[in-house]
Amino acid sequence: MRRLPVSLFPLLLTSAFLAAQAPAPPQLAKGYATIQEDALRKDLSYIASDALEGRMSLQPGDQSAVHWIAEQFKTAGLTPPATAEDGQPSFLQPVPLIEYRPDREKTTVTLTRAGKPTVWKAPAVLGAYKHATDLTAPVVFAGFGITAPELGYDDYKGLDARGKIVLVFDHEPQEDNPQSIFNGTGNTRYATTRVKLLNAQKHGAVALLVVPEPNRKHLTNAERAARIGGGISRTTPLPSQALADDELHIPALVVNDEVANDLLATEAAAHKTTGKAEASALQSAIDKNLTPQPRTLPDTTLALHLVNLFERTGTSWNVAGLVQGSDSSLGAETILITAHHDHDGETPCPAADPAKPGQESGGVDDHSNPTPPGAKCMQIWHGADDNGSGTVGVVTLARAFAANPAKPKRSILFVVFAAEERGLLGAYYMAQHPLRPLATTRAQINFDMIGRDEKPSRQTEGLIEIPADTSNRLNLIGALYSPQYDAVVKQENARVGLTLDDRFDHESALNVFFRSDQFPFVLHDIPAFWWFTGFHPDYHHITDTVDKIDFPKMKKILDLAYLTAWRFATDPTTPKFIPNPSPPH
């Protein structure tokens, strides 16, 4: 990092101070003035309170959050954009879900070769499907599982995947090459399992197997997730959830290196090598010059036996409110401001430790709030930052735009999504069942964790560099897909004075690009950014509590989002989407 002359520091400090004090334009002043720290603290203290029980999707605490958000939209004077069963306007869009729990002991994958079965179970094979499934099919290999005609790349070229189980590598080719057409060292839309699964389904596959890249230089997704550690003390496992009616209709499983090596063994035998060496060679051949390596694997048939302990249906809700655009023509266009309302719920405390008496009577549920004597000890994942901060952020901006006398030319749709923690389910549902046309949706501001300072944690250790001072820092994720969006944010930031950071657009190990609710809309070519203050040791732990929120910083982020959203909704032109970002130079 280049050091600056000491003589410049007073000028920089003065400039930053003036930027932070710059008033909003007069036509925005009344709405801007409603964004206040005390209101943020009051709202977030409720959303992250014990009373909401960690806001687990389909549980009463999350339903309470849903009703609170809808009431705030109604009180602010927003227009309900959804339709209830009785035909009346509503702030609630139902999201039908299936909740299930896979049976890890009974779920198996069986390879039959030369009449001899080999059976794998967890942890060699991980994954589940919303319905119990039994299927048997031959296996084909399809590289990274990507079809990108605009890049001249197709892992399925010449491969008949109809009725087959497809084995693919995780991530993308050449991810260590800064000049790769797949966004250099960052991720593109093609790197995520959902896109690979949709592509396999399009090619007629009956199931997808994903294996970590054999030549990887980073943790696998399972290894990274295990580092988070927030669920170690759960006495009840988190359930799985899926959309009851989704565009995806086939299961996906993650297999480890040893399973993939066995599946590739007959192909390897033809080259007088091992399955491990074959896997490495296949990736190297693709990475060398982007030459796909599709092939049918000889004498390789798998039986998938997916068993669930239970399957049940339920309904959560996307909560949406509209500020109608003032222009007779542009009012038909939409700007999205979004977040998610769910988190990880609560479970009873672990069995009392003799060394720590009083857990069942006068114990501690979150390392700060004592359990009243005689009450049952509960662990609560309060989710103050994740994503109480984003929920309150959307509500705050809805009030601000509703209170401002001048209205933007384009309409602004405020949405707080359901079931993000279970797989971006509410956002994927709205992307498939939009309340307003996606073709005229011009930009999305998505808040997910906007209340803290980024700090080192086990999850990020060795995977991304974290600046020493993040107290004024906001991460923006998605800029490579819309430089014009990025430019507007930077222009408006001249009034606010935050430090804007794009590190997460240039890394692939953490998979950040597809871990929040902007991603389903990126898949529909909508300029969409995740606004994010970064990971910290309390991420997905019971210690993510409201007392740790940086409310002055959160206010600045919402100030910037208010000004940016006004620009998106009022400027003559809107940000363009770049389907395939050029590699960074």
C-alpha positions in Angstrom: 0.0 0.0 0.0 1.4 3.4 -1.0 2.1 5.7 1.9 0.9 9.3 1.7 2.9 12.3 2.7 2.0 13.5 6.2 1.2 16.9 4.9 -1.8 15.5 3.0 -3.5 14.0 6.0 -5.2 17.3 7.2 -6.6 17.8 3.8 -7.9 14.2 3.6 -9.5 14.4 7.0 -11.1 17.8 6.2 -12.4 16.4 2.9 -13.8 13.3 4.6 -15.5 15.5 7.3 -17.0 17.7 4.7 -18.3 14.8 2.7 -19.8 13.3 5.8 -21.6 16.6 6.6 -22.8 17.3 3.1 -26.6 17.8 3.1 -29.0 16.0 0.8 -30.3 17.9 -2.2 -33.3 20.0 -1.1 -35.9 17.8 -2.9 -34.7 14.8 -0.8 -34.2 16.6 2.5 -37.4 15.6 4.3 -37.0 11.9 3.6 -33.3 12.0 4.3 -33.9 13.6 7.7 -36.1 10.6 8.8 -33.0 8.3 8.8 -32.0 8.5 12.5 -29.9 6.4 14.7 -32.4 6.3 17.6 -35.1 4.9 15.3 -32.6 2.3 13.9 -31.8 1.2 17.4 -35.4 0.9 18.5 -36.4 -1.1 15.5 -33.4 -3.5 15.5 -33.8 -4.0 19.3 -37.2 -5.4 18.5 -36.3 -7.5 15.5 -33.3 -9.1 17.3 -35.1 -9.5 20.6 -35.6 -12.7 22.5 -39.3 -12.4 21.7 -38.7 -13.2 18.0 -36.9 -16.4 18.9 -34.2 -16.0 16.2 -36.7 -15.7 13.4 -36.4 -19.2 12.0 -38.3 -19.6 8.7 -41.8 -21.1 9.3 -41.5 -20.5 13.1 -43.7 -18.1 15.1 -40.8 -15.6 15.7 -40.3 -15.1 12.0 -44.0 -14.8 11.4 -44.0 -12.0 14.0 -41.2 -10.3 12.0 -43.3 -10.6 8.8 -46.3 -9.0 10.4 -44.2 -6.2 11.9 -42.6 -5.4 8.5 -46.0 -5.4 6.8 -47.4 -3.1 9.5 -44.5 -0.6 9.1 -45.1 -0.5 5.3 -48.8 0.1 5.9 -48.2 2.8 8.5 -45.7 4.6 6.2 -48.4 4.7 3.5 -46.8 2.3 0.9 -49.1 0.6 -1.6 -49.6 -3.1 -1.2 -48.3 -4.7 -4.5 -49.4 -8.3 -3.9 -52.8 -9.9 -4.0 -54.3 -12.0 -1.2 -56.4 -15.1 -1.6 -59.6 -13.0 -1.3 -58.4 -10.8 -4.2 -57.6 -7.8 -1.9 -54.3 -5.9 -2.2 -51.7 -7.3 0.3 -48.2 -6.6 1.5 -47.6 -10.3 1.7 -46.5 -12.7 -1.1 -46.9 -16.3 0.0 -43.8 -18.5 -0.4 -44.9 -22.2 -0.3 -42.1 -24.3 1.2 -41.3 -27.9 1.9 -39.4 -28.5 5.1 -37.5 -31.8 5.5 -34.6 -33.4 7.2 -32.4 -35.9 5.3 -31.6 -39.2 7.0 -27.8 -39.3 6.8 -27.7 -42.9 7.9 -30.1 -44.3 5.3 -29.2 -42.0 2.4 -26.7 -43.9 0.1 -25.0 -43.7 -3.2 -24.1 -47.1 -4.7 -21.7 -47.7 -7.5 -22.2 -50.9 -9.4 -19.3 -52.0 -11.5 -18.6 -55.5 -12.9 -21.5 -56.6 -10.7 -19.8 -55.4 -7.5 -21.5 -52.7 -5.4 -19.6 -49.9 -3.6 -21.8 -48.0 -1.1 -21.1 -44.4 0.1 -22.9 -42.5 2.9 -22.3 -39.2 4.6 -19.8 -37.6 4.9 -18.4 -39.0 1.6 -21.7 -38.0 0.0 -23.6 -34.9 1.2 -26.9 -33.4 0.1 -30.6 -34.0 0.1 -33.7 -33.4 -1.9 -37.1 -32.3 -0.8 -38.7 -35.6 -1.7 -37.4 -39.1 -1.0 -35.8 -40.3 -4.2 -34.6 -43.6 -5.7 -33.0 -43.6 -9.1 -30.4 -45.6 -11.0 -28.6 -44.2 -14.0 -25.2 -44.3 -15.8 -22.7 -41.5 -15.1 -21.2 -39.0 -17.5 -18.6 -36.4 -16.8 -19.2 -32.7 -17.9 -16.2 -30.7 -16.8 -17.3 -27.7 -14.8 -21.0 -28.2 -15.9 -21.0 -24.9 -17.7 -22.6 -23.9 -21.0 -21.7 -20.3 -21.9 -22.3 -19.8 -25.6 -21.4 -16.1 -25.4 -17.9 -17.2 -24.3 -17.6 -20.0 -26.8 -17.5 -22.5 -24.0 -19.6 -25.7 -23.4 -18.8 -28.5 -21.1 -21.7 -30.5 -22.6 -20.5 -30.3 -26.3 -21.0 -33.6 -27.9 -22.2 -35.2 -24.6 -25.5 -37.1 -24.3 -26.6 -36.4 -20.7 -30.3 -37.5 -21.2 -31.3 -39.9 -18.5 -27.8 -39.7 -16.9 -26.3 -38.6 -13.6 -23.8 -35.9 -14.4 -20.5 -35.5 -12.5 -19.0 -32.0 -12.5 -16.2 -30.0 -10.8 -17.2 -27.2 -8.5 -16.4 -23.5 -9.3 -15.1 -22.5 -12.8 -12.1 -23.0 -15.1 -8.9 -21.0 -14.7 -10.0 -19.4 -11.4 -6.3 -18.8 -10.5 -5.7 -16.9 -13.8 -6.3 -13.2 -13.5 -6.9 -13.0 -17.2 -9.5 -15.8 -17.4 -12.7 -15.0 -19.4 -14.5 -16.3 -16.3 -13.9 -13.0 -14.4 -10.3 -13.6 -13.6 -9.9 -14.7 -10.0 -13.5 -13.9 -9.1 -16.7 -15.7 -9.6 -19.2 -15.4 -12.4 -22.8 -16.6 -12.4 -21.7 -19.9 -13.8 -19.8 -20.9 -10.7 -22.8 -21.7 -8.5 -24.3 -25.1 -8.1 -27.8 -23.9 -8.9 -26.8 -22.7 -12.3 -24.9 -26.0 -12.9 -28.0 -27.9 -11.8 -30.3 -25.9 -14.1 -27.9 -26.6 -17.0 -27.7 -30.3 -16.2 -31.5 -30.4 -16.1 -31.7 -28.6 -19.4 -29.5 -31.2 -20.9 -31.8 -34.0 -19.7 -29.9 -35.2 -16.7 -31.7 -36.9 -13.8 -29.2 -35.8 -11.1 -26.0 -33.8 -10.5 -22.9 -34.8 -8.5 -20.5 -31.9 -7.7 -16.9 -32.6 -6.6 -14.4 -30.0 -5.4 -11.9 -29.2 -8.1 -9.0 -31.7 -7.8 -6.3 -29.0 -8.3 -7.9 -26.5 -6.0 -5.8 -24.1 -3.9 -8.6 -23.2 -1.4 -10.9 -24.9 1.1 -13.9 -26.9 -0.2 -17.3 -25.4 0.5 -17.9 -28.0 3.3 -14.5 -27.2 4.9 -15.3 -23.4 4.8 -18.8 -23.9 6.2 -17.4 -26.0 9.0 -15.2 -23.2 10.1 -18.2 -20.9 10.9 -18.9 -23.1 13.9 -22.0 -21.3 15.0 -24.2 -24.5 15.0 -21.9 -26.7 17.2 -24.0 -26.1 20.3 -27.4 -26.7 18.5 -29.4 -29.4 20.3 -31.7 -29.6 17.3 -30.2 -29.6 13.8 -31.3 -26.9 11.3 -34.0 -28.3 9.0 -33.6 -28.1 5.2 -36.2 -26.2 3.2 -37.0 -25.9 -0.5 -39.5 -24.2 -2.7 -42.6 -26.4 -3.1 -42.8 -25.3 -6.7 -39.3 -24.6 -8.2 -37.9 -24.5 -11.7 -35.4 -27.1 -10.4 -36.7 -30.7 -10.5 -33.6 -32.9 -10.0 -31.4 -33.5 -7.0 -27.8 -32.5 -6.5 -25.2 -34.1 -4.2 -21.7 -33.1 -3.2 -19.2 -36.0 -3.3 -15.7 -36.0 -1.9 -12.4 -36.6 -3.9 -12.3 -40.3 -3.1 -15.8 -40.9 -4.5 -15.0 -38.9 -7.7 -11.7 -40.8 -8.1 -13.6 -44.1 -8.0 -16.1 -42.9 -10.5 -13.3 -41.9 -12.9 -11.4 -45.1 -12.3 -12.5 -46.9 -15.5 -11.7 -43.8 -17.6 -8.3 -43.7 -15.9 -7.6 -47.3 -16.6 -7.8 -46.6 -20.3 -5.0 -44.1 -19.8 -3.1 -46.5 -17.4 -3.4 -44.1 -14.5 -5.4 -43.7 -11.3 -8.7 -42.0 -10.8 -7.0 -39.2 -8.8 -4.5 -38.6 -11.5 -7.3 -38.7 -14.1 -9.3 -36.0 -12.2 -6.3 -33.8 -12.0 -5.5 -34.2 -15.6 -9.0 -33.4 -16.7 -9.0 -30.1 -14.8 -5.5 -29.3 -16.1 -6.6 -29.9 -19.7 -9.6 -27.6 -19.3 -7.7 -24.9 -17.5 -4.8 -25.0 -20.1 -6.8 -23.6 -23.0 -10.5 -23.9 -22.0 -11.0 -27.1 -24.0 -14.0 -29.0 -22.5 -13.4 -32.7 -21.6 -16.9 -34.3 -21.7 -17.1 -38.0 -21.6 -19.2 -41.0 -20.7 -17.6 -43.0 -17.9 -17.3 -46.7 -18.9 -19.1 -49.3 -16.7 -20.2 -46.7 -14.2 -23.8 -46.8 -12.9 -25.0 -45.2 -9.7 -28.1 -45.8 -7.6 -29.2 -42.8 -5.5 -31.2 -43.6 -2.5 -32.2 -40.4 -0.8 -34.2 -40.7 2.4 -35.8 -38.0 4.6 -36.8 -38.3 8.2 -39.8 -36.1 7.5 -41.3 -33.9 4.8 -43.9 -31.2 5.6 -45.3 -28.2 3.9 -45.5 -24.6 5.2 -45.8 -21.1 4.0 -43.5 -18.1 4.7 -43.9 -14.7 3.2 -42.1 -12.1 1.2 -43.1 -8.7 2.5 -43.4 -6.0 -0.1 -44.5 -2.4 -0.3 -44.5 0.0 -3.2 -43.7 3.7 -3.6 -45.3 4.5 -7.0 -43.2 6.5 -9.4 -44.4 9.9 -10.3 -43.7 9.8 -14.1 -46.6 8.5 -16.3 -44.1 6.5 -18.4 -41.1 5.8 -16.1 -43.4 4.9 -13.3 -43.9 1.4 -14.9 -40.2 0.8 -14.2 -38.9 -0.6 -10.9 -36.0 -0.2 -8.5 -35.7 -2.9 -5.9 -34.6 -2.3 -2.3 -34.3 -5.6 -0.5 -33.2 -7.7 2.5 -34.2 -10.9 4.3 -36.1 -11.3 7.6 -35.2 -14.8 8.7 -32.3 -16.2 10.7 -31.4 -19.4 12.5 -34.0 -19.6 15.3 -33.5 -21.1 18.8 -32.8 -24.4 20.5 -32.7 -25.6 24.1 -29.3 -25.1 25.7 -27.0 -28.2 25.7 -27.3 -30.5 28.7 -26.2 -28.9 31.9 -22.4 -29.1 32.5 -21.6 -30.0 36.1 -18.8 -27.5 35.9 -21.3 -24.8 35.0 -24.3 -25.1 37.4 -27.5 -23.2 36.8 -27.9 -23.7 33.1 -31.5 -24.9 33.5 -32.3 -22.3 36.2 -30.7 -18.9 35.9 -28.4 -19.9 33.0 -27.4 -17.9 30.0 -28.9 -17.9 26.6 -26.6 -15.5 24.7 -23.6 -14.9 27.0 -25.2 -11.7 28.2 -28.9 -12.2 29.1 -29.5 -14.4 32.2 -32.3 -16.9 32.0 -34.8 -16.2 34.8 -34.8 -18.8 37.6 -37.1 -21.7 36.7 -37.3 -20.8 33.0 -36.1 -23.2 30.3 -32.7 -22.2 29.0 -32.8 -21.4 25.3 -30.0 -20.6 22.9 -31.2 -17.8 20.5 -29.5 -16.9 17.3 -30.6 -13.3 17.4 -29.3 -12.3 14.0 -29.0 -8.6 14.8 -26.5 -8.0 12.0 -27.7 -11.0 9.9 -30.1 -9.8 8.9 -31.9 -7.7 11.4 -29.8 -4.8 10.1 -30.9 -5.2 6.5 -34.6 -5.7 7.5 -34.5 -2.4 9.5 -32.6 -0.8 6.6 -35.4 -1.6 4.1 -38.1 -0.4 6.5 -36.2 2.8 7.2 -35.8 3.6 3.5 -39.4 2.8 2.8 -40.4 5.3 5.5 -38.0 7.9 4.1 -39.2 7.7 0.5 -42.9 7.7 1.7 -42.3 10.7 3.8 -40.5 12.7 1.2 -42.9 15.1 -0.7 -41.0 14.7 -4.0 -41.4 11.2 -5.4 -39.0 9.5 -7.8 -40.0 9.1 -11.4 -39.6 5.3 -11.3 -41.4 3.1 -8.8 -39.5 1.6 -5.8 -40.4 -1.8 -4.6 -39.3 -2.6 -1.1 -39.1 -6.3 -0.3 -38.0 -8.2 2.7 -37.5 -11.8 1.6 -38.4 -15.1 3.3 -36.1 -18.1 3.9 -32.7 -16.6 2.7 -30.8 -18.7 5.3 -32.4 -21.8 3.9 -31.1 -21.1 0.3 -32.3 -17.6 -0.9 -35.8 -19.2 -1.3 -37.9 -16.1 -1.0 -35.8 -14.3 -3.5 -35.7 -17.2 -6.0 -39.5 -17.4 -5.6 -40.0 -13.7 -6.4 -37.7 -14.0 -9.3 -39.9 -16.8 -10.7 -43.1 -15.0 -9.6 -42.3 -11.3 -9.8 -44.8 -8.7 -8.4 -43.6 -6.3 -11.1 -42.0 -7.2 -14.5 -38.3 -8.1 -14.3 -37.8 -6.8 -17.8 -38.4 -3.3 -16.5 -36.6 -3.7 -13.2 -33.6 -1.4 -13.5 -31.5 -2.0 -10.4 -31.5 -3.7 -7.0 -30.0 -2.6 -3.7 -29.8 -5.6 -1.4 -28.9 -5.2 2.3 -27.4 -8.2 4.1 -25.4 -7.5 7.2 -24.9 -3.7 7.2 -24.4 -3.1 10.9 -20.9 -4.2 11.9 -17.2 -3.7 11.2 -15.5 -6.5 9.3 -13.2 -8.5 11.6 -11.0 -11.6 11.1 -12.8 -14.9 11.8 -12.2 -18.6 11.3 -14.3 -18.6 8.1 -12.2 -16.0 6.3 -8.8 -16.9 7.7 -6.3 -17.3 4.9 -9.0 -16.7 2.3 -9.2 -12.9 2.0 -7.3 -10.0 3.4 -9.2 -7.8 5.9 -8.1 -4.2 6.3 -6.9 -3.2 9.7 -9.6 -0.5 10.0 -13.0 -1.3 8.7 -14.9 1.2 10.9 -16.0 3.2 7.9 -15.9 0.5 5.2 -18.8 -0.8 3.1 -18.3 -3.8 0.7 -20.1 -3.6 -2.6 -20.5 -7.0 -4.4 -21.5 -7.1 -8.0 -19.7 -4.1 -9.6 -18.2 -6.1 -12.4 -21.7 -6.8 -13.7 -22.6 -3.1 -13.7 -19.9 -0.5 -13.6 -22.5 2.2 -14.2 -24.3 1.2 -11.0 -20.9 1.3 -9.2 -20.2 4.8 -10.6 -23.5 6.2 -9.3 -22.8 4.8 -5.8 -19.4 6.4 -5.8 -20.7 9.8 -7.0 -23.3 9.9 -4.2 -20.7 8.7 -1.7 -19.0 12.1 -2.1 -21.8 13.4 0.2 -21.5 10.5 2.7 -17.8 9.7 3.0 -17.8 5.9 3.4 -14.8 3.8 2.3 -16.1 1.6 -0.6 -14.5 -1.8 -1.1 -14.8 -4.4 -4.0 -12.5 -7.1 -2.6 -15.2 -9.8 -2.7 -15.7 -9.3 -6.4 -12.1 -10.7 -7.0 -12.1 -13.8 -4.8 -13.6 -17.2 -5.4 -13.0 -19.2 -2.2 -15.7 -17.7 -0.1 -18.4 -17.8 -2.8 -19.7 -14.5 -1.6 -21.2 -13.4 -4.9 -24.0 -16.0 -4.7 -24.7 -16.0 -1.0 -27.4 -13.3 -0.7 -30.7 -12.2 -2.3 -29.3 -10.1 -5.1 -28.0 -13.2 -6.9 -31.4 -14.6 -8.1 -31.9 -11.2 -9.9 -28.4 -11.1 -11.3 -29.4 -14.4 -13.0 -32.1 -12.3 -14.8 -29.6 -9.7 -16.0 -30.6 -7.0 -13.4 -27.9 -4.8 -12.1 -27.9 -5.9 -8.5 -25.4 -5.3 -5.6 -25.1 -6.8 -2.2 -24.3 -4.0 0.3 -22.4 -5.7 3.1 -20.2 -4.6 6.0 -18.4 -8.0 6.1 -18.0 -11.1 8.2 -17.0 -11.1 11.9 -16.6 -13.8 14.6 -20.3 -13.5 15.6 -21.5 -14.4 12.2 -24.2 -17.2 12.6 -23.4 -17.4 16.3 -25.7 -16.7 19.3 -23.5 -13.6 20.0 -24.7 -11.7 17.0 -26.6 -9.3 19.2 -27.9 -5.7 18.9 -25.4 -4.3 21.5 -22.7 -4.8 18.9 -24.3 -2.9 16.1 -22.5 0.3 14.9 -25.5 2.5 14.5 -23.6 5.6 13.2 -22.1 3.5 10.4 -25.4 1.9 9.6 -27.0 5.3 9.3 -24.3 6.4 6.9 -24.9 3.3 4.7 -28.6 4.0 4.6 -27.9 7.7 3.8 -25.9 6.5 0.8 -28.5 4.0 -0.2 -31.3 6.6 -0.1 -29.3 9.0 -2.3 -28.3 6.2 -4.7 -31.8 4.8 -5.0 -33.1 8.3 -5.8 -30.6 8.5 -8.6 -31.6 5.1 -10.0 -35.2 6.0 -9.8 -34.9 9.5 -11.3 -31.9 9.7 -13.7 -32.8 9.8 -17.4 -30.8 6.5 -17.9 -30.4 3.5 -15.6 -27.3 1.3 -15.0 -26.6 -1.2 -17.7 -26.0 -4.9 -17.0 -22.8 -6.5 -18.4 -23.6 -10.3 -19.0 -19.9 -11.3 -19.0 -17.5 -9.1 -17.2 -14.1 -8.7 -18.8 -11.2 -9.9 -16.6 -9.8 -7.2 -14.4 -6.6 -5.5 -15.7 
